[in-house]
């Protein structure tokens, strides 16, 4: 097949890693001709463009394709996408993310190319101004007419789009976001030694959160809960994996609470190193208030760690309450405190939940399995196009 993937930016993030694995597998494992059209990898989160180039993938960076809305730049980006698609002549266009999803689907429609769109997270979501929420919802309804199928990273995303009237249920297929599972099933470093390198001791109970230090990722709720958790479990340590624009603000707040010794900021790390931090942990906490299905949830489970998550979007599909982890009502700091204290105080419960999670996630989140399922969707779309 000839497939063109389009994503707004190739930063260090779940949607971007999902896309890069798809492109890489389709090219190297399946022998497809694949190009990846993206905007500049700007921001403190880091970029995956060097990794894509090292894999000798066909990456085409459009300087006008940015995350923020800009009518002039967006029109230039649309024209550039159309030029790239005319040149590459794909059989299928596969779009990702909100901005690229709308521009890319329209470009494919203009050129008469079948399109598939992956919903990594709803473009209309909690925290948006009402006008912007309405605009994105209307834009998604319009863009739905320009594509043949949706791929959702969890059932919850399909349900949200159907309920919002974006498209009918028969246009959606759930394919869980794939990753290199071996990095999480088996640690590449000795966890005890790695803990020592981080300044952690055997008696410490390590709570790890993996997410960009950015709005809507919910770090503030963990910070709100921290004083009560530390008071109940003085040997607790929080490891915040990732970087972003809110780092200084969070560090100042922690310093103001007198909890400096209880927090470790890793800064920007390679995606391949995430598994080492999780294996060195006692539990994984995820407090995002908006996410399709956070990759850190299956990553924690694959590593045999119990997970705590806000009960929203696709989280319950991995964090099964009292089976693989503990679900907490969204933005409920008190319940978050109770969940962390409970796991920190009960090693046997941590082991049971972690083992259950490992069994639950061991096969369904492999990137090779994901790519095979995606190609089946392409085949079905192309067969329908021939009819």
N, C-alpha and C positions, 0 to 999 in steps of 0.2 A: 504493500500500500504506500501511497504518498500522503503524509499527514502533516498538517501545519498546526502547531500548538501556539496559542496566544495568551500571554499573561501580562498584567500591568507592570510588575517589577519582580526581579529575581533576587529578593532579599532572603536572609535566613528566616524561614518561617514554614509552617506546616503545609500550606497550599503550594508553596514554591518547591518544597522538597518532593511532594506528591507529583507535581508536574515534571520535575527533572527526572525522577525515577521512570515515569511513563515514557518520556522522550528517549532516555538512555536504553531502557529495555526494548522498546520498539525498534530502535536502530541496531543495537548490538546483539540482542537475542533473537529477534524476529526478522531481521534483515530488511525492515521497512526504510523508505526514504522519508526522513523526518526533519523538519526545521522548527525552531523555537523563536517566535517573535516576541520581544519584550521591551520594556522601557529600561532606562538606566537603573542600576542597582544602588540607589542612593539611600542614605540614612545610617544611623549608628548601629542598626541591627546587623550589619554585615551583608555581603553579597555572595550569591552562588554562581555568579558568572565565571569566575576563574575555574571552579570545579567543572562547570559545563564545558569550558574550552579545553581543559585537561583531558576530558573524555572524548575530544575531537567531535563534538556535536555541532550542528549547523545552527549557530545562535546569531540572531539578527536584532541588534539593539536600535530602537527608534527613539531619538532624543526628545521627541515631543509627547511620548506616551508616559504620562505621570498619573499618580494616584489622585491628586486633587483636581477638582473641576476647573477647567479653563476653556471656554468656548473656542478661542482662537487656536490654542495648542491641540485641543481635541479634534478639531477639523483637520489640522495638519497631520495628526496621528492617524486619523481615519484614511486620509489619502495615501499615507505611507503604507498602511496595512494593505490597502487595495493593490498598491504597486507590488508589494512583496508577494501577495497571493497570486497575482497575474504572472509574476516571474516564476514562482515555484510550482504553480498549477497542481495543488493537492487534490486527492480524491475526497478527503474529509478535512474540515476545519474543526479543531477542538479548542474551545475557549475556556478560560479560567479567570476568576476574580470579577469584580463588579464592572469597572471601567472597560477593561479589555473584553469582558464578556459581552457587553452591549455593542461596542465598536466592532469587535471581531465578527459577531453574528450578523450585524448589518452588512459588513463588507462581504461575507460569504453569500448572503442573500442576494446582494447586488450582482455577484458574479455567478450565481446559480450553482454554488457548491454546497453540498449537504453539511450541516453543522451539528456538533454535539457540544453541550455546555455542562461543565462540572460545577456543582454548588458546593463550595468548601465551607461556606457560611452565608447566611442570608444577607443580601445587600441592604435590605431594610430591617433594622434591628433596634434593640434597646439602646437608649443613649443618644439617638439621632434627634435633631429638631423635627417637629411635626411636619413642616413643609418638605424637608429633605426626605423624610421617611415616605411621604406620599409620592414624591417625585420618583424615588427609586422603585417603589412598588409599581407605578404606572410604566416606568421604563422597562421593568422586567416583564410586565404583561405584553408590551409591544415586542420586545426582543424574543419572547417565546414563540412568536409567529415566524421568526427567522431561523429557527433551529428544529431539528427533527427529534432529538432526544435529549433528556437531562440525565446526568449521572450525579447522584447524591452521595456524600461520604457517610451518611447515616440515614436511617428511616425518618428521623425527626425533621431533616431538611426537606425531604419530599412532602411530608405532611404539612409543613408550614407553607410551602409554595402552593400546594393544592388548596389549602384553606384560604389562602390569599387570592385565589382565583387566577393564578399565573398560568396554569395549564392543567389538563386532566391527568388523573393518576396514571393512566396507561403510558404516559410519556416519560415516566421516571423509573430509573433503575438504581438500586443502592449497591455501591461498590466501596467497601471500606478502604481507607487511605493506606496504601502499602508503604513498607519501609524495609530496611535491612534488619530482619528480626534477629539474626545471629548476634548482632551487637548488644542485644538486650537479653537474649536467652543465656548467653555466655559472656561473662565479663572479660574484657581484654586486659584488664589490670587487676592485681590483687586488691580487693576492696579494703582490707585492713590497712595495707600499706598506703593506699590512696587516701584513706581517712587521716592517717598520720601526716601526710603531706599537706592536707588542708588544715592541720592543727586540731583535729578531732580525736578524742580519746575513746577507749572502749565503753566507758560509762555514759557517753553522750547518746541521746536519742535524736537522730538526725531527721529533720523534716525538710524535704526538698520541693521547691516549686520551680518548674521550667517554663519560662515564658519571657517574651520581650518585656522590658520595663516600659510599658506603654499603657495608654488609656484603655479601659474596658477589660484589661487582663486581670484586674481584681486584686492586685497586690495590697491595696489599701485595707482590704478586709482582713487579710492575714496580719497586717500590722496592727489593726484595731484589736485583734484577738490575742496578739503576742503577750501583753503584760499578764493577762489572766493565765495563759498557758505556762509562762515562765514561773509564775507564782506557785502553780500546782506541780509543775515538773521542772525544777531548777536546772536540771542537766540537759534540757532540750537545746538544740541548736538548729537554726534555720539557714538553709543554703538556697540562695536565690541565683538560679542559673540563667544567664542572659544579660543583655545590656539594652539601653534605650534612653530616651529623652528624660525619663522621670528618675533616673538613678540618683542625682544629687538631692532631689526633693525627698526621696525615700531615706537616704542616708542621714540627712539632717533630722528627719522625724525620729528615726531610730536613736540617734544621738540624744535628742531631746528627751526621749523616754528612758535614757540610761541603759539601753539594751545592746550597746555596741558589741559586747563580747558574745552575744547570742546569735549574731547574724554574720554570714559570709556572703559577699558578692563575688561571683566568679568573673564577671565581665563577659566579653564576647568569647565564645568557645566554638570549636569546630563541631558540626553535627555528629561526627564520628565519636566525639568524646562524651556526648550526653549519657550514653550507657554507663560509663565509668562513674559518673556522679550519682546516677540512680542506684547502681549496685552498692555504692558506699552509703546509701540512705537506709532509714528504717521505715519510711513511708513517703508517699508522694501526695502533695496537695495541689489541687487546681481550683482556682476561685475566679475564673473568667466569667463575666456576666453575659458574654456573647461569643459563641464559638460553634462551628458546625460539629465537629468531633475532634477535640484536642488530641494530637498525636501522643502527648505525654501520658495520657490515660492508658492506652494499650502498651506503651513503652514501659510504664511502671509495672503493669501486670505481667508482661513478658519477662521482666527481671525478677518476678516473684515477690513484688512489694505490694502491700495494701495501698489502696488509693482512697483519697477523700476528695469529693468534688461537689460543687454546686449542682443542684438538680435542674439542669436546663439543657436545651438542645439535645445533642446526641449522647451526652454523658451517661444516662442510665443504660445505654446499650453496651457499655463496657463496665462502668462502676455500678454493679448490681448490688443493691443495698443488702448488707449483712451476708453477702456471698463472696463478692470480690473486693468490696470496699464499703464505704459509708457515704451515703448521699446526704447533703445538707441543703435546706431551703436557700434559695438565692439571696445573697446579701444579708444573711442571718448570722451575725458575728457570734452571738451566744451559742448557737448550735455548732458553729465551726469550732469554737473553743472546746465544747464538750466532746466533739468527735476526735480532735487531736489529742486531748488529755486522755480519752479512753484508749486510743491505740498506743499512746506513749506509755501507758501504765499496764498494758496487757500484751506481753511478747507472744503468748500462745495464739491470741486472736490475730496478731499481725501475720504469723506464719500461716494460719488457716486461710485467711483472706488472700494472702499472696499466692499460695499454692493454687487456690481455686481460679484466681485471675490468670495465672500462667496457662492453665489448662484451657480456659475459655478463649484466650487470644492467640494460642500458639500457631495456628495455621491461617486464620482469616485475615491477618494483617501483613502477610508477606508481599513484597512489591511485585514479585513475579506472578503471583496469583492475581493481583490487582490488574496487571497489564494484560494478562490473558483474558480476563473478563471484559476489559475495556475494548479489546480488539473484537470480541464477539458482538459488542454493541455496534462498532463500526460496520461489521459485516452485515448485520441486520439492517442498518440504515442504508447501506449501499444496495442491498437487495431491494429494499422498498423504493429506492430512487430509480432503479431499472424498470420496475413495474410501472 
